[in-house]
Amino acid sequence: MFNRILVAVDGSRTSLKALDKAIELQKLIPAAEIFILCVYKHHSLFEASLSIGRPDDMDIPDKVLSQYAKDVVNHAKELAVEHGATKVRGFVKAGRPSKVIVRFAKEKEVDLIVVGTKGTNSDKDGMFLGSVSHRVASNAKCPVLVV
């Protein structure tokens, strides 16, 4: 049924709910593997140079965002193991989140993508789905569970 479950996390409450749902599914299908993916938006050096205020020790934005994404994935992996997940792998990628999630799912031959309804970038506009979950659900070639 679902042997490879991809969970997209961004540190938001809804992405952690999606992780919980993936763990529940893995408990029903012990052979299933959970892939935890955090995608950060790539920033070029040109974009960084446009900043009005530049501290002397300014890091390249990609470096900071990449580290944050790694921290999010590591935290999600720890939570997954604490809640009984067995086969868990973490990944960090740069790019447009919806495109990267769909491409990653195809490359890894994922059977199910689990995403939260809204992530850290969504505002309280009253819409049911955030833009990333909407695009993933619209473009993925496998089933998508929106939590």
C-alpha positions, 0 to 999 in steps of 0.5 A: 500500500504505502511503502514510502511516505513523504512528510513535508515539514517547515516547523509549523504546527500543521506540519507537525500534525502531518508528521503525527499522521505519517507516524500513525500510518507507519504503525499500521504498515510497519514496512513503510519508510518515512521521508521527512523533507524540509525545503527552504527558499534559495536566496542568491548573493545578489538578493542578500546584497539588496538588504538595506542593513548589513551587519559586519558578520552577515552570513549568506542567507542560504547558509542560515536557512539551510541550517534552520531547515536541518534543525527542523528536520532533526527535530522532526526525526527526534519526535518521530522516533519518540512517537514510535516511528522506526524507519525515518530519513531526513532531507533538506532541499533548496527551492520553491517548496511545492515544486521541490516536494513534488519532484522529490516524491517522484525521484524517491518513488513516494507512495503518499505525500503528507502535508499540513494545511498551512505552513509558516508562511501562511497568514490567517486569510480564512482560506482552507489550504495554504499555497504550498499544500494546494500546489502539491495536491494539484501537481503530485502524481501520488496521493496527497493527505492534507492534515 
